[in-house]
Structures are given as C-alpha cells and as structure tokens.
Amino acid sequence: MKKIQFIISLFIITILLGCTNDSNDVNLDELAAPSSISALMTIKQDNSGKVTITPRGENVSQYEVYFGDGTTEPAIVNPGASVTHTYLEGNFDVRIIGMTINGKTTEVIQPLAVSFLTPTDLVATIAHVTGDNFAITVTASANLETYFQVYFGESPTEVPVDFMDGETVPHTYTENGTYQVRVVALTGGAAYAEYIESVVIYNPIGAETLALPLTFESANLVYTFGNFGSATTTVIANPQVSGINQSSKVASFVKANGAQTWAGSSILLASPINFSVMQKIKMKVWSPAAGKVVKLKLEKINATNPDPTNVEVDATTTVANGWEELTFNFAGINNANNYQRVVFFFDFGTAGNGATYYYDDITQFN
C-alpha cells in the first residue's frame, strides 16, 4: 500500500515538472531527508486504552507508525493527520518513520506508557433471594471499570465469576455460615477497586436446633422454659462476665420468696440426648453462696411423672458470687430411654428466698 502511494506521488510530481520550463527543473536527489521527527501521543483517560498519535516533522510527505505492541502492519499517516490505536496497559516503543517524495527516510523511537486509573464509585449490591435461604444475587456498578469479578467466600482457591455492569450474578451456598463476599472492579490493568461484605447464610430447616451443647447465644433459636414451683428461667445478657464465663448470654434462674423446695425449670431439646459415647454433663454455674445443691434431671417426653426411668444427679456449689463448672455423671444411663427434657433445680430441698442463680454452657463430655 505504501509503495503504491509513493509511486502515485512520484507520478504526479513528474507531470507537474513536465509542464514547467526546462529552466525550472527540480533535482529530487537534492531534497533533504526528513528531520525533527516526533509524535504527539494523547492517552484517553477512560481506561479504554485508546491513544491518538499525531506524527510531526519537517520535509515529510507521509509517515509510517509502528505501534510497538505486536501489531505487524504500520499505519500510514499524512502530514497533519492522526491515527488512533487501542493498547493494553504497559510500556511500548512506538516507531515513527518520516518519508520524503524521493524515498529518503528518518525514523525515531518514542516511548509510550499506558496505565489505567483506579475505578471509582464502586457500588455492589448483595441480596438474599426470597424463598431460598441459601441463595444470593450480586450486582455492581462503578466508573472507569472494564468488568467485575465476584468471590463468594466458600474456598480460598475458588475461581471468581466475571460479570459486566448491569448483569446479575446468582449464587447458591451449600451450608449455613458467614461468608466474605468480595466484588472487584477491574480495569484490564493493575488498578482495581474492591468491596467486601459479610453474608450470613442460615437455613432453619435442618440447621440449628435445641441440642447439647446449650450456650444460649443463638439469635435464631427460641429458648422456651417450663417453670414450676415458683421458679422462673429466662435467657438474659450475662450480668456476671468474669472468670471462666466471658459469654454474652446466660440463663437466669430466680427462685422466688416462698418457692417450693422442688421449684425448677425445664427445657425440651429437639431430639433425645445421645449417651452412647459421652455420659457426663458439665455446666457453668454462678451461685450467690457456696454449699447449694444443684440438681440436673433428665426425663423422657410423654412419660408419666414421676417415672422411675427418669434420672437425676446432684452437684454442690463451692464458690460464692463467682462462676464454677459443675459435673453431673450419668454413667450407666440407659440410652434407649431417649431422654429429651432437661430439668434444672437450684438450692434443691430449700424453700425459695428470692435468690438468683445463673447457668450456661451445658455440654456432654467423657
């Protein structure tokens, strides 16, 4: 193409020269080679990678521009004109060749650095899907981004999902948990912006249930106590954060003035306790006085009361106004009885005087 253009230029000049007097003949060999070759390179500031190149020089009839990014064919540019080329981010050597009509050339190599700006105004929207407790959707928008990626936080080696502005990406988790969802706005270069949000996935069906260990910390469970004999148990903020119990919630047992000696509270678990391996239970207790009998009773549901198959074990407090851990040994218990209700008694055998007891972290162990 460049040869054709050059031949045409020579042909036109030959015609023009032929129309002049012999005294006005021009010697093309005496034309000077191009000089002062350079280029004005303007980078568009929108992370598109578009660069406008305007060659400049003296004694030039046309330019060849080699972009330096692996593009093999040069652009042919007339004096005063420009060419626009799209680059990736990086450093490039742009070669500009100036040519005269007699074939003389001068070339220069001019460095070009293309870098992308960090995306701004990143907004990511992470929404739960109505009717599906395991599913979320992700959308995002930003300025100066090329595309987005989202990491759903299920694995440190997960492959992100690519998506564009205006697209909605669905995702379904397989397990309950708290996940760090990371949305990244990318430019095609090194610059990026990111947004991170914690997503709590909770499916109440087959998830948390009232079972040992009982910690009273769950915001999703309802702790319902059966109270009798003028005793009352409720779950409250821990008023005695100290020692072995730094948890935020505990069970509060109030034995009212004049309460029955056998006053207590019970809680029904979602399924029977499995004593096939672990036959001991430990419980953190706060008592206003030492020497108080704490009774833990296990009952079958739908059983007569009293039922000879129900079992109970006593422990005695040794600390006043402080937390300690009491152990209840149910060694030899018949696991086939399916004990599902746990009954708590404090200061058993003594009428109530309005005292308050706290208990927490009821756990099986060996």
MONOR-V851812 format. One record per run of one state. SS is the DSSP state (A for helix, B for strand, O for the rest). FROM is the first residue (numbers start at 1). LEN is the number of residues. If there is no record, write none. Layout:
ss = (SS SS)
from = (FROM FROM)
len = (LEN LEN)
This chain:
ss = (O A O A O A O B O B O B O B O B O B O B O B O B O B O B O B O B O B O B O B O B O B O B O B O B O B O B O B O B O A O B O B O)
from = (1 2 19 22 25 28 31 35 44 50 59 62 67 75 79 83 87 90 100 105 115 120 130 132 144 147 152 161 164 169 173 177 187 192 202 214 215 225 229 231 238 242 243 245 246 249 256 264 269 280 288 293 301 311 317 322 330 335 338 339 347 356 366)
len = (1 17 3 3 3 3 4 9 6 9 3 5 8 4 4 4 3 10 5 10 5 10 2 12 3 5 9 3 5 4 4 10 5 10 12 1 10 4 2 7 4 1 2 1 3 7 8 5 11 8 5 8 10 6 5 8 5 3 1 8 9 10 1)
